Amino acid sequence: MYSSFIDPASVTYETEDLGFGISTKFPTAPDRAMELRYSIFTTKIKADSNATDYELLLAGTDTISVIGHSLIIDKRNSKFKPSRGYNLNF
């Protein structure tokens, strides 16, 4: 879970982010694994009274939901102190 509030002095709006994400990873073979992940977050932009037209257009709330996956291939000779091999994550 994460939360962020930004009110920079160089602009006339403030941004607030609130979100949550989870993931799980499970082996599919001795040297392969699959990772599944999901996150959802909401961004709220609030324009000040002296904001420009562009900043007023930015104002509002956006909610984004993301689903993803990764295939992990680990051909290293040791997970803790490898001296050869490779670890691919796509």
Secondary structure, DSSP 8 states (H G I E B T S, - for coil): -EEEEE--TTSSEEEEEEEEEEEEEEEEETTEEEEEEEEEEEEEEEE-TT--HHHHHH-EEEEEEEEEEEEEEE--S-SSS-SS--EEE-
